[in-house]
Amino acid sequence: MLHKLPGVFVAGEMLDWEAPTGGYLLQASFATGAAAGRGVLAWLRHS
């Protein structure tokens, strides 16, 4: 969650066209999406 914007959650990965990382950018996007989803659920439970 963004500290300055409570209730706004972000996920994803910055694109770097020069990086030869293959599928790691997608994996990071999926992983941060899952973490953001868990954060939303926890925030809603405590709101």
C-alpha positions in Angstrom: 0.0 0.0 0.0 1.2 3.5 -0.7 1.8 5.3 2.5 0.6 8.7 1.2 -2.5 7.1 -0.4 -4.1 4.6 2.0 -6.2 2.0 0.2 -4.1 2.3 -3.0 -2.1 -0.9 -3.7 0.3 -1.4 -6.5 1.9 -4.4 -8.3 4.1 -5.0 -11.2 7.6 -4.6 -12.6 9.3 -1.8 -14.4 10.1 -2.7 -18.0 13.8 -2.6 -18.9 14.3 -3.3 -22.6 18.0 -3.7 -22.1 17.8 -6.4 -19.5 18.2 -10.0 -20.7 16.1 -11.4 -17.9 13.6 -13.5 -19.9 10.5 -14.4 -17.9 11.6 -12.9 -14.6 9.8 -9.7 -15.3 6.5 -11.6 -15.6 7.3 -13.6 -12.4 7.9 -10.4 -10.5 4.6 -9.0 -11.7 2.7 -12.2 -10.7 4.5 -12.3 -7.3 3.9 -8.6 -6.5 0.3 -9.0 -7.7 -0.3 -11.8 -5.2 1.4 -9.9 -2.4 -0.7 -6.8 -3.2 -3.9 -9.0 -3.2 -3.0 -10.4 0.2 -2.3 -6.8 1.5 -5.7 -5.6 0.3 -7.4 -8.5 2.1 -5.5 -7.8 5.3 -6.2 -4.0 5.0 -9.9 -4.7 4.5 -10.1 -7.0 7.5 -8.6 -4.3 9.8 -10.5 -1.3 8.4 
